[in-house]
């Protein structure tokens, strides 16, 4: 059986007249590509209206128009320079990583530390106190990178860990604090509320902060990412997302409803386990690659 990527590429690669069947099949393929049913339907309906308005009658021209639409979806989000949104020279930069179990937050924290180590002095906070292995994992990353890790014992108050890390950052002339958090299930309101508590601790620490709350999403999760985003965005107003596990199995369509429904830009994409496997997100390139599947 061919993969979704093969089917989508083949569908858009065949020259055909535009009719109801074309738009229905396109809607189905977008749903399968992790757009979500409602957003996929809205997208194809908007495409059909544009095609009629511009008197486009063949699938080749419609494909180019769809690529432009998808790029516009992403560019409407508050995208900034990948370095600038994270790193400010004259402030303490705080990156709070949030997300459900298994998305790769701890590894992503280490990747950020490695990314900024050359031009800054990063500090890691082991805010995932629920899982002892997460504390040890972050400590191991810290040893490998030569980066200090502030940690308490398992089941300690995560907000207290972050508070101590903020004090350590100020006392030790650190300029980037990267805080890991537990893999909260987004359906557990009490645990999500704890993340709001951590965020308040950070916000009260100083007005001189460049504070970013980033949601870490598994790129293979699909439309479930929308529910996760809604819950975490309610707990702490999110500033962006990091897509992990973006390999050949990830369809990637979830990026578009995230940008439109939540005004949430994807800032980085991770596609491996090495420290360097984190890349700034490029909206235009992503939209083009999604349409052409290359």
Helices and strands as residue ranges (DSSP letters): H 4-13, H 20-32, H 37-53, H 59-75, E 92-98, H 105-116, E 122-127, H 132-145, E 149-150, H 158-171, E 176-181, H 189-205, E 209-218, H 224-235, E 240-244, H 254-262, E 266-270, E 278-280, H 283-292
